[in-house]
């Protein structure tokens, strides 16, 4: 038996109306309608050709229903905003697989237009579920969506092909408490999720190619410190400038470790892999297919060409492995007791010893400046009253330096820029290393060192700083060229 929901309206809500998008949502629509029916608000449903009982459910609760063939979400919302006869000052725009929680219901129940003069939009906080699991980490919570907009002021961003958002000209606020729950029960069958995101990847790939060709622009002004959507626009600009095929791995690593996606458990890690890596990789493959099929030249100066990307990645990997191997060979040759020990290398080629000596010496000077007496020998830094630190090979930052040096040398830039950036970067890495030793020496204890791995924290922090600094270094030449009117891509 198909479920029917009756909407008994005593007094129609004159503050806001609901607009809901549907397509074969008989499994979801009753759940959403039950969560909002007591608000007594007018409901408008835009369907895109459902063949199940969705329209029957909509008609039974007295909703106003229109049908429009689906092309993408931005255009579907644009159609809804322009074709429904909205009489309320505000509208709440929802997807059928979302549910209003009691806390959010209470906010909406007490909503009065006069309390929000000068405000054009309200962000709702979303909880996203995958296979029954709340995805709490990996950048998925808190997650703010502009879902309530002043009618006539807000509009759908048609410059997006897939990642839909509303735009309002005036101020916005965020409701951090009270959530939208989003769980697509159809996605419990993984084949549905894969087929859905395969279709979505077509839209994203086409959109990115159009951005390369300057056909499509961003409507929202990018701002890392602005609204949630402005911040997303800024991060997208960064994403588009990363080399294809490398960026899915970077993003997956960021979500799993930096944003703690690993804490979401097995189901959560599967979700982050599929959504953060697999989906992004498929998009990159399809971008290259479009460029090859249409013989489109990738003229985006912030993107490496297909051939250039392969050449750069290959050069980077070869250099990184060579530097890392060289360091380990030198360490083996210069370490007493090693079966490969070579006295000549230990006496005349031991740059690892010199680096360790320099780090220890400078750390004692900094500690002394702040009033912490300390001494050092070949391996140990001893701080009066605070114990000691041993600088083993992994403490020296050689792997970080190898990674940084390989990228800078492999990247196509002029020699002068590479040399200065390389010197500054290596000095910066070791300066932060000294700061780490000083902080551990002055404030660290043995028990604290057992609680957290300062090597892992330091390495992760430095890798993030390296990525950020490289981004601005790569961007600098393009900005200069654009200012001078050349605006040329980097040729590899």
Kinemage of the C-alpha trace (Angstrom):
@kinemage 1
@onewidth
@group {chain A} dominant
@subgroup {mainchain}
@vectorlist {calphas} color= white
{ca unk a 1} P 0.000 0.000 0.000
{ca unk a 2} L 1.315 3.401 -0.945
{ca unk a 3} L 1.554 5.833 1.907
{ca unk a 4} L -0.678 8.891 1.824
{ca unk a 5} L -0.178 12.046 3.847
{ca unk a 6} L -2.940 14.524 4.591
{ca unk a 7} L -2.191 18.156 5.230
{ca unk a 8} L -4.774 19.636 7.590
{ca unk a 9} L -4.311 23.375 7.530
{ca unk a 10} L -5.984 25.481 10.207
{ca unk a 11} L -4.352 28.743 9.265
{ca unk a 12} L -1.988 28.951 6.341
{ca unk a 13} L 1.525 30.139 7.195
{ca unk a 14} L 1.988 33.628 5.716
{ca unk a 15} L 5.725 33.891 6.486
{ca unk a 16} L 7.248 31.335 4.135
{ca unk a 17} L 6.451 28.590 1.632
{ca unk a 18} L 8.294 25.382 0.726
{ca unk a 19} L 9.606 24.443 -2.706
{ca unk a 20} L 10.657 20.809 -3.145
{ca unk a 21} L 12.327 19.152 -6.141
{ca unk a 22} L 11.308 15.552 -6.849
{ca unk a 23} L 11.966 12.642 -9.176
{ca unk a 24} L 10.672 9.201 -8.152
{ca unk a 25} L 10.738 10.130 -4.484
{ca unk a 26} L 7.977 7.917 -3.051
{ca unk a 27} L 10.539 6.552 -0.574
{ca unk a 28} L 11.631 10.020 0.598
{ca unk a 29} L 8.792 12.506 0.120
{ca unk a 30} L 6.497 11.222 2.920
{ca unk a 31} L 9.409 11.448 5.368
{ca unk a 32} L 10.078 15.096 4.467
{ca unk a 33} L 6.408 16.092 4.443
{ca unk a 34} L 5.846 14.573 7.885
{ca unk a 35} L 8.685 16.728 9.248
{ca unk a 36} L 7.173 20.013 7.993
{ca unk a 37} L 3.395 19.499 7.805
{ca unk a 38} L 2.688 21.078 11.231
{ca unk a 39} L 4.212 24.346 9.993
{ca unk a 40} L 1.082 24.778 7.838
{ca unk a 41} L 3.082 26.325 5.024
{ca unk a 42} L 2.144 26.216 1.352
{ca unk a 43} L 4.053 23.487 -0.501
{ca unk a 44} L 5.166 23.740 -4.129
{ca unk a 45} L 6.626 20.656 -5.811
{ca unk a 46} L 8.574 20.721 -9.066
{ca unk a 47} L 8.794 17.219 -10.503
{ca unk a 48} L 10.947 16.087 -13.396
{ca unk a 49} L 8.895 13.168 -14.684
{ca unk a 50} L 8.333 10.735 -11.823
{ca unk a 51} L 6.908 7.333 -12.742
{ca unk a 52} L 6.232 6.102 -9.190
{ca unk a 53} L 3.665 7.434 -6.698
{ca unk a 54} L 5.448 10.751 -6.072
{ca unk a 55} L 2.801 12.871 -7.797
{ca unk a 56} L -0.015 11.010 -6.034
{ca unk a 57} L 1.591 11.753 -2.657
{ca unk a 58} L 2.037 15.416 -3.637
{ca unk a 59} L -1.587 15.801 -4.752
{ca unk a 60} L -2.909 14.119 -1.611
{ca unk a 61} L -1.385 16.767 0.648
{ca unk a 62} L -2.682 19.613 -1.525
{ca unk a 63} L 0.663 20.695 -2.954
{ca unk a 64} L 0.889 22.809 -6.086
{ca unk a 65} L 2.699 20.651 -8.645
{ca unk a 66} L 4.510 21.561 -11.853
{ca unk a 67} L 6.584 19.333 -14.130
{ca unk a 68} L 9.789 20.327 -15.924
{ca unk a 69} L 12.292 18.057 -17.717
{ca unk a 70} L 15.514 17.829 -15.710
{ca unk a 71} L 18.702 19.253 -17.203
{ca unk a 72} L 20.618 20.171 -14.075
{ca unk a 73} L 19.825 21.382 -10.558
{ca unk a 74} L 20.567 25.110 -11.103
{ca unk a 75} L 18.179 25.299 -14.079
{ca unk a 76} L 15.534 23.279 -12.261
{ca unk a 77} L 15.591 25.680 -9.317
{ca unk a 78} L 15.552 28.653 -11.678
{ca unk a 79} L 12.401 27.279 -13.294
{ca unk a 80} L 10.779 26.803 -9.881
{ca unk a 81} L 11.539 30.345 -8.735
{ca unk a 82} L 10.084 31.844 -11.906
{ca unk a 83} L 6.991 29.690 -12.415
{ca unk a 84} L 5.399 29.137 -9.010
{ca unk a 85} L 3.026 31.812 -7.744
{ca unk a 86} L 4.656 32.498 -4.386
{ca unk a 87} L 2.683 34.761 -2.016
{ca unk a 88} L 4.953 34.672 1.047
{ca unk a 89} L 8.015 36.905 1.653
{ca unk a 90} L 10.292 33.887 2.187
{ca unk a 91} L 10.757 30.457 0.638
{ca unk a 92} L 12.482 27.346 1.972
{ca unk a 93} L 14.035 25.295 -0.823
{ca unk a 94} L 14.516 21.598 -0.087
{ca unk a 95} L 15.431 18.357 -1.811
{ca unk a 96} L 13.103 15.408 -1.308
{ca unk a 97} L 15.740 13.314 0.505
{ca unk a 98} L 16.093 15.908 3.260
{ca unk a 99} L 14.292 16.017 6.617
{ca unk a 100} L 13.719 18.969 8.976
{ca unk a 101} L 14.785 18.113 12.534
{ca unk a 102} L 12.660 19.177 15.534
{ca unk a 103} L 15.238 21.865 16.442
{ca unk a 104} L 15.080 23.393 12.963
{ca unk a 105} L 11.284 22.995 13.000
{ca unk a 106} L 11.164 25.107 16.195
{ca unk a 107} L 13.172 27.879 14.529
{ca unk a 108} L 10.862 27.898 11.534
{ca unk a 109} L 7.760 27.742 13.711
{ca unk a 110} L 8.753 30.962 15.503
{ca unk a 111} L 9.979 32.689 12.324
{ca unk a 112} L 8.602 36.193 11.676
{ca unk a 113} L 9.592 38.280 8.701
{ca unk a 114} L 9.778 41.477 10.741
{ca unk a 115} L 12.538 39.959 12.861
{ca unk a 116} L 14.781 39.613 9.813
{ca unk a 117} L 14.751 43.065 8.237
{ca unk a 118} L 17.910 43.582 6.180
{ca unk a 119} L 18.477 39.821 5.836
{ca unk a 120} L 18.021 38.103 2.471
{ca unk a 121} L 19.148 34.565 3.201
{ca unk a 122} L 19.537 32.001 5.973
{ca unk a 123} L 22.004 29.102 5.952
{ca unk a 124} L 20.871 25.785 7.437
{ca unk a 125} L 23.345 23.327 8.932
{ca unk a 126} L 23.248 19.894 7.277
{ca unk a 127} L 23.963 16.396 8.551
{ca unk a 128} L 24.754 14.051 5.681
{ca unk a 129} L 24.205 10.276 5.944
{ca unk a 130} L 25.656 7.487 3.798
{ca unk a 131} L 24.374 3.917 4.225
{ca unk a 132} L 22.883 4.880 7.569
{ca unk a 133} L 26.131 6.447 8.848
{ca unk a 134} L 26.377 10.126 9.774
{ca unk a 135} L 29.422 11.532 7.962
{ca unk a 136} L 30.672 13.750 10.776
{ca unk a 137} L 34.251 14.362 9.619
{ca unk a 138} L 36.166 14.896 6.401
{ca unk a 139} L 34.804 18.425 5.980
{ca unk a 140} L 31.171 17.276 5.935
{ca unk a 141} L 30.094 18.754 9.246
{ca unk a 142} L 29.300 21.466 9.966
{ca unk a 143} L 28.139 22.096 6.395
{ca unk a 144} L 26.033 25.170 5.657
{ca unk a 145} L 23.529 25.422 2.805
{ca unk a 146} L 21.643 28.580 1.822
{ca unk a 147} L 18.177 27.051 1.947
{ca unk a 148} L 15.908 29.908 3.057
{ca unk a 149} L 15.825 33.006 0.864
{ca unk a 150} L 13.757 36.130 0.538
{ca unk a 151} L 11.478 35.592 -2.453
{ca unk a 152} L 12.206 37.981 -5.309
{ca unk a 153} L 15.707 38.703 -4.008
{ca unk a 154} L 17.335 35.265 -4.197
{ca unk a 155} L 18.081 33.465 -7.449
{ca unk a 156} L 19.657 30.239 -8.676
{ca unk a 157} L 23.318 30.424 -9.794
{ca unk a 158} L 23.180 29.373 -13.453
{ca unk a 159} L 26.959 29.690 -13.788
{ca unk a 160} L 27.144 26.359 -11.999
{ca unk a 161} L 26.438 23.226 -13.989
{ca unk a 162} L 26.255 20.811 -11.094
{ca unk a 163} L 27.173 22.221 -7.668
{ca unk a 164} L 23.976 24.164 -7.093
{ca unk a 165} L 23.599 27.204 -4.835
{ca unk a 166} L 21.289 30.174 -4.351
{ca unk a 167} L 22.562 33.740 -4.367
{ca unk a 168} L 21.089 36.712 -2.542
{ca unk a 169} L 22.218 40.348 -2.888
{ca unk a 170} L 21.863 41.262 0.776
{ca unk a 171} L 23.120 39.942 4.102
{ca unk a 172} L 22.895 36.336 5.194
{ca unk a 173} L 22.939 34.618 8.589
{ca unk a 174} L 23.717 31.070 9.700
{ca unk a 175} L 21.529 28.862 11.862
{ca unk a 176} L 24.143 26.569 13.370
{ca unk a 177} L 21.718 24.715 15.650
{ca unk a 178} L 18.804 22.840 14.142
{ca unk a 179} L 19.693 20.666 11.191
{ca unk a 180} L 18.604 19.355 7.862
{ca unk a 181} L 19.146 15.600 7.756
{ca unk a 182} L 20.084 14.419 4.273
{ca unk a 183} L 20.006 10.708 3.520
{ca unk a 184} L 19.267 9.252 0.124
{ca unk a 185} L 17.996 5.765 0.897
{ca unk a 186} L 18.399 4.730 -2.741
{ca unk a 187} L 22.159 5.098 -2.257
{ca unk a 188} L 22.144 2.144 0.132
{ca unk a 189} L 22.516 0.221 -3.106
{ca unk a 190} L 25.993 1.199 -4.234
{ca unk a 191} L 25.185 0.743 -7.935
{ca unk a 192} L 22.680 3.597 -7.642
{ca unk a 193} L 25.322 5.865 -6.077
{ca unk a 194} L 27.854 5.016 -8.788
{ca unk a 195} L 25.401 5.532 -11.662
{ca unk a 196} L 24.222 8.827 -10.164
{ca unk a 197} L 27.725 10.195 -9.718
{ca unk a 198} L 28.753 8.951 -13.142
{ca unk a 199} L 26.038 11.234 -14.565
{ca unk a 200} L 27.135 14.064 -12.282
{ca unk a 201} L 30.742 13.685 -13.412
{ca unk a 202} L 29.644 14.451 -16.991
{ca unk a 203} L 28.183 17.768 -15.842
{ca unk a 204} L 31.234 18.696 -13.744
{ca unk a 205} L 33.680 17.819 -16.547
{ca unk a 206} L 31.770 19.892 -19.102
{ca unk a 207} L 31.609 22.800 -16.662
{ca unk a 208} L 35.343 22.755 -16.002
{ca unk a 209} L 36.210 22.638 -19.712
{ca unk a 210} L 33.928 25.639 -20.247
{ca unk a 211} L 35.760 27.450 -17.458
{ca unk a 212} L 39.070 26.719 -19.204
{ca unk a 213} L 37.635 28.307 -22.335
{ca unk a 214} L 36.382 31.343 -20.327
{ca unk a 215} L 32.807 30.506 -21.362
{ca unk a 216} L 31.643 30.089 -17.772
{ca unk a 217} L 32.534 32.415 -14.873
{ca unk a 218} L 31.923 32.408 -11.137
{ca unk a 219} L 28.954 34.485 -9.998
{ca unk a 220} L 29.960 34.579 -6.332
{ca unk a 221} L 33.047 36.575 -5.444
{ca unk a 222} L 35.636 34.185 -3.972
{ca unk a 223} L 36.553 35.013 -0.382
{ca unk a 224} L 38.206 32.566 2.014
{ca unk a 225} L 36.909 34.556 4.987
{ca unk a 226} L 33.442 35.322 3.616
{ca unk a 227} L 30.138 33.418 3.630
{ca unk a 228} L 30.141 29.606 3.276
{ca unk a 229} L 29.465 29.945 -0.462
{ca unk a 230} L 32.163 32.611 -0.935
{ca unk a 231} L 34.622 30.302 0.797
{ca unk a 232} L 33.583 27.448 -1.497
{ca unk a 233} L 34.137 29.687 -4.535
{ca unk a 234} L 37.658 30.493 -3.288
{ca unk a 235} L 38.469 26.812 -2.742
{ca unk a 236} L 37.174 25.992 -6.221
{ca unk a 237} L 39.617 28.473 -7.727
{ca unk a 238} L 42.399 26.680 -5.889
{ca unk a 239} L 41.080 23.310 -7.082
{ca unk a 240} L 41.022 24.357 -10.742
{ca unk a 241} L 44.674 25.340 -10.569
{ca unk a 242} L 45.863 21.981 -9.230
{ca unk a 243} L 47.170 19.459 -11.805
{ca unk a 244} L 44.589 16.943 -12.926
{ca unk a 245} L 45.045 13.357 -11.709
{ca unk a 246} L 47.156 14.564 -8.783
{ca unk a 247} L 44.396 16.604 -7.144
{ca unk a 248} L 42.041 13.677 -6.305
{ca unk a 249} L 44.819 12.103 -4.217
{ca unk a 250} L 45.601 15.415 -2.515
{ca unk a 251} L 41.924 15.975 -1.727
{ca unk a 252} L 41.401 12.443 -0.395
{ca unk a 253} L 44.476 12.787 1.847
{ca unk a 254} L 43.182 16.154 3.065
{ca unk a 255} L 39.761 14.753 3.929
{ca unk a 256} L 41.001 11.552 5.588
{ca unk a 257} L 43.843 12.970 7.683
{ca unk a 258} L 43.648 16.751 7.948
{ca unk a 259} L 39.826 16.813 8.282
{ca unk a 260} L 39.844 13.552 10.286
{ca unk a 261} L 37.662 11.577 7.881
{ca unk a 262} L 39.350 8.437 9.166
{ca unk a 263} L 37.285 8.847 12.359
{ca unk a 264} L 34.104 8.149 10.377
{ca unk a 265} L 34.895 4.440 10.450
{ca unk a 266} L 34.780 1.903 7.618
{ca unk a 267} L 31.578 3.243 6.051
{ca unk a 268} L 32.814 6.810 6.302
{ca unk a 269} L 36.190 6.023 4.735
{ca unk a 270} L 34.402 4.270 1.853
{ca unk a 271} L 32.286 7.396 1.362
{ca unk a 272} L 35.306 9.733 1.432
{ca unk a 273} L 37.116 7.483 -1.048
{ca unk a 274} L 34.176 7.345 -3.442
{ca unk a 275} L 33.158 11.004 -3.178
{ca unk a 276} L 36.583 12.566 -2.562
{ca unk a 277} L 38.800 10.413 -4.826
{ca unk a 278} L 36.888 8.151 -7.243
{ca unk a 279} L 34.388 10.804 -8.344
{ca unk a 280} L 37.098 13.481 -8.781
{ca unk a 281} L 39.313 11.086 -10.728
{ca unk a 282} L 36.468 10.194 -13.116
{ca unk a 283} L 35.899 13.926 -13.667
{ca unk a 284} L 39.567 14.415 -14.585
{ca unk a 285} L 39.454 11.484 -17.039
{ca unk a 286} L 36.330 12.898 -18.684
{ca unk a 287} L 37.869 16.367 -18.936
{ca unk a 288} L 40.722 14.922 -20.981
{ca unk a 289} L 38.267 12.945 -23.111
{ca unk a 290} L 36.370 16.153 -23.919
{ca unk a 291} L 39.571 18.048 -24.719
{ca unk a 292} L 40.783 15.253 -27.003
{ca unk a 293} L 37.435 14.714 -28.732
{ca unk a 294} L 36.850 18.377 -29.477
{ca unk a 295} L 40.556 19.136 -30.025
{ca unk a 296} L 40.237 21.918 -27.498
{ca unk a 297} L 43.475 23.567 -26.433
{ca unk a 298} L 43.716 23.892 -22.663
{ca unk a 299} L 44.544 27.605 -22.472
{ca unk a 300} L 44.022 27.987 -18.757
{ca unk a 301} L 47.433 29.283 -17.598
{ca unk a 302} L 46.813 27.865 -14.161
{ca unk a 303} L 46.338 24.287 -15.421
{ca unk a 304} L 49.104 22.061 -16.720
{ca unk a 305} L 48.442 20.558 -20.140
{ca unk a 306} L 47.828 16.833 -20.452
{ca unk a 307} L 51.331 16.135 -21.734
{ca unk a 308} L 52.809 18.727 -19.405
{ca unk a 309} L 51.042 17.205 -16.416
{ca unk a 310} L 52.509 13.788 -17.148
{ca unk a 311} L 55.988 15.207 -17.681
{ca unk a 312} L 55.820 17.276 -14.497
{ca unk a 313} L 54.484 14.421 -12.336
{ca unk a 314} L 57.084 11.996 -13.722
{ca unk a 315} L 59.924 14.489 -13.138
{ca unk a 316} L 58.675 15.222 -9.639
{ca unk a 317} L 58.453 11.543 -8.678
{ca unk a 318} L 61.880 10.696 -10.108
{ca unk a 319} L 63.524 13.647 -8.342
{ca unk a 320} L 61.776 12.971 -5.039
{ca unk a 321} L 62.769 9.303 -5.042
{ca unk a 322} L 66.337 10.208 -6.073
{ca unk a 323} L 66.730 12.820 -3.310
{ca unk a 324} L 65.218 10.546 -0.683
{ca unk a 325} L 67.391 7.612 -1.781
{ca unk a 326} L 70.532 9.800 -1.779
{ca unk a 327} L 69.832 10.965 1.779
{ca unk a 328} L 69.330 7.421 3.016
{ca unk a 329} L 72.489 6.209 1.290
{ca unk a 330} L 74.479 9.051 2.841
{ca unk a 331} L 73.040 8.230 6.257
{ca unk a 332} L 74.012 4.571 5.841
{ca unk a 333} L 77.540 5.410 4.683
{ca unk a 334} L 78.183 7.871 7.527
{ca unk a 335} L 76.609 6.015 10.463
{ca unk a 336} L 79.123 4.127 12.666
{ca unk a 337} L 78.124 0.517 13.021
{ca unk a 338} L 76.384 0.387 9.651
{ca unk a 339} L 77.521 -2.464 7.396
{ca unk a 340} L 77.969 0.128 4.634
{ca unk a 341} L 79.982 2.555 6.795
{ca unk a 342} L 82.651 4.454 4.823
{ca unk a 343} L 85.126 6.499 6.853
{ca unk a 344} L 85.875 8.930 4.024
{ca unk a 345} L 82.169 9.791 3.595
{ca unk a 346} L 81.767 10.109 7.371
{ca unk a 347} L 84.675 12.552 7.582
{ca unk a 348} L 84.148 14.646 4.447
{ca unk a 349} L 80.622 14.089 3.012
{ca unk a 350} L 78.497 13.915 6.151
{ca unk a 351} L 76.039 16.749 5.491
{ca unk a 352} L 73.468 15.021 7.700
{ca unk a 353} L 75.781 15.445 10.701
{ca unk a 354} L 76.268 19.109 9.827
{ca unk a 355} L 72.522 19.649 9.566
{ca unk a 356} L 71.913 17.966 12.928
{ca unk a 357} L 74.689 20.033 14.531
{ca unk a 358} L 73.192 23.250 13.155
{ca unk a 359} L 69.702 22.417 14.405
{ca unk a 360} L 70.965 21.517 17.871
{ca unk a 361} L 73.210 24.570 18.108
{ca unk a 362} L 70.500 27.037 17.060
{ca unk a 363} L 67.934 25.357 19.323
{ca unk a 364} L 70.173 25.856 22.363
{ca unk a 365} L 70.649 29.522 21.438
{ca unk a 366} L 66.903 30.120 21.149
{ca unk a 367} L 66.218 28.239 24.394
{ca unk a 368} L 68.902 30.262 26.138
{ca unk a 369} L 67.395 33.494 24.887
{ca unk a 370} L 64.097 32.572 26.552
{ca unk a 371} L 65.784 31.562 29.800
{ca unk a 372} L 66.047 27.785 29.386
{ca unk a 373} L 69.679 26.681 29.914
{ca unk a 374} L 70.586 23.834 27.572
{ca unk a 375} L 73.521 21.956 26.103
{ca unk a 376} L 73.896 19.439 23.286
{ca unk a 377} L 76.120 16.673 22.032
{ca unk a 378} L 76.104 14.781 18.750
{ca unk a 379} L 72.514 13.568 19.078
{ca unk a 380} L 70.931 14.956 22.241
{ca unk a 381} L 69.534 18.309 23.292
{ca unk a 382} L 69.468 18.533 27.108
{ca unk a 383} L 67.370 21.231 28.788
{ca unk a 384} L 67.937 21.924 32.472
{ca unk a 385} L 64.947 20.678 34.442
{ca unk a 386} L 63.083 19.530 31.323
{ca unk a 387} L 64.787 16.340 30.219
{ca unk a 388} L 66.271 15.733 26.801
{ca unk a 389} L 65.445 15.303 23.134
{ca unk a 390} L 67.169 12.944 20.725
{ca unk a 391} L 67.392 14.066 17.100
{ca unk a 392} L 67.158 10.923 15.006
{ca unk a 393} L 67.109 10.844 11.204
{ca unk a 394} L 63.330 11.370 11.012
{ca unk a 395} L 63.642 14.592 13.040
{ca unk a 396} L 65.779 16.363 10.461
{ca unk a 397} L 63.065 17.077 7.884
{ca unk a 398} L 64.999 15.561 4.984
{ca unk a 399} L 61.933 13.855 3.502
{ca unk a 400} L 60.069 17.181 3.578
{ca unk a 401} L 62.998 18.945 1.938
{ca unk a 402} L 63.179 16.212 -0.723
{ca unk a 403} L 59.475 16.600 -1.481
{ca unk a 404} L 59.691 20.397 -1.644
{ca unk a 405} L 62.903 20.451 -3.711
{ca unk a 406} L 61.591 17.898 -6.204
{ca unk a 407} L 58.421 19.913 -6.825
{ca unk a 408} L 60.241 23.238 -7.241
{ca unk a 409} L 62.880 21.832 -9.588
{ca unk a 410} L 60.328 19.903 -11.668
{ca unk a 411} L 57.905 22.784 -12.030
{ca unk a 412} L 58.348 24.914 -15.195
{ca unk a 413} L 59.574 28.282 -13.945
{ca unk a 414} L 62.593 30.478 -14.503
{ca unk a 415} L 65.806 29.515 -12.685
{ca unk a 416} L 66.030 32.660 -10.566
{ca unk a 417} L 62.536 32.166 -9.170
{ca unk a 418} L 63.287 28.501 -8.426
{ca unk a 419} L 66.560 29.259 -6.641
{ca unk a 420} L 65.126 31.911 -4.331
{ca unk a 421} L 61.988 29.917 -3.574
{ca unk a 422} L 64.035 26.769 -2.966
{ca unk a 423} L 66.438 28.481 -0.561
{ca unk a 424} L 63.635 30.272 1.264
{ca unk a 425} L 61.546 27.100 1.525
{ca unk a 426} L 64.359 24.933 2.916
{ca unk a 427} L 65.330 27.599 5.444
{ca unk a 428} L 61.662 27.968 6.395
{ca unk a 429} L 61.243 24.218 6.942
{ca unk a 430} L 64.269 24.037 9.216
{ca unk a 431} L 63.307 27.232 11.042
{ca unk a 432} L 59.968 25.621 11.909
{ca unk a 433} L 61.867 22.491 12.902
{ca unk a 434} L 63.868 24.551 15.406
{ca unk a 435} L 60.638 26.046 16.747
{ca unk a 436} L 59.355 22.491 17.279
{ca unk a 437} L 62.483 21.473 19.210
{ca unk a 438} L 62.332 24.616 21.329
{ca unk a 439} L 58.656 24.091 22.219
{ca unk a 440} L 59.197 20.417 23.008
{ca unk a 441} L 62.257 21.237 25.070
{ca unk a 442} L 60.626 24.068 27.016
{ca unk a 443} L 57.111 22.691 27.505
{ca unk a 444} L 57.071 19.035 26.513
{ca unk a 445} L 57.198 16.107 28.893
{ca unk a 446} L 57.788 12.412 28.424
{ca unk a 447} L 54.136 11.653 29.163
{ca unk a 448} L 52.980 14.173 26.564
{ca unk a 449} L 55.216 12.638 23.914
{ca unk a 450} L 53.444 9.346 24.461
{ca unk a 451} L 50.034 10.956 23.899
{ca unk a 452} L 50.753 12.518 20.505
{ca unk a 453} L 53.237 11.893 17.729
{ca unk a 454} L 54.923 15.243 17.217
{ca unk a 455} L 56.737 13.871 14.123
{ca unk a 456} L 53.433 13.150 12.380
{ca unk a 457} L 51.895 16.471 13.445
{ca unk a 458} L 54.979 18.406 12.320
{ca unk a 459} L 55.172 16.617 8.963
{ca unk a 460} L 51.464 17.072 8.244
{ca unk a 461} L 51.620 20.761 9.204
{ca unk a 462} L 54.670 21.379 7.010
{ca unk a 463} L 53.169 19.528 4.042
{ca unk a 464} L 50.112 21.763 4.300
{ca unk a 465} L 52.317 24.875 4.470
{ca unk a 466} L 54.308 23.610 1.484
{ca unk a 467} L 51.145 23.129 -0.581
{ca unk a 468} L 49.881 26.607 0.341
{ca unk a 469} L 53.224 28.299 -0.388
{ca unk a 470} L 53.571 26.439 -3.703
{ca unk a 471} L 50.067 27.583 -4.674
{ca unk a 472} L 50.984 31.241 -4.228
{ca unk a 473} L 54.374 30.714 -5.880
{ca unk a 474} L 52.767 29.125 -8.954
{ca unk a 475} L 50.064 31.803 -9.021
{ca unk a 476} L 52.601 34.664 -8.844
{ca unk a 477} L 53.897 34.318 -12.408
{ca unk a 478} L 50.401 34.101 -13.867
{ca unk a 479} L 49.312 37.191 -11.944
{ca unk a 480} L 52.363 39.077 -13.240
{ca unk a 481} L 51.737 37.956 -16.821
{ca unk a 482} L 48.086 38.934 -16.605
{ca unk a 483} L 48.978 42.352 -15.205
{ca unk a 484} L 51.453 42.872 -18.059
{ca unk a 485} L 48.870 41.813 -20.609
{ca unk a 486} L 50.583 38.607 -21.734
{ca unk a 487} L 48.311 36.144 -19.941
{ca unk a 488} L 50.133 33.152 -21.414
{ca unk a 489} L 50.007 29.560 -20.253
{ca unk a 490} L 53.081 27.818 -18.944
{ca unk a 491} L 54.560 25.558 -21.604
{ca unk a 492} L 56.346 22.401 -20.538
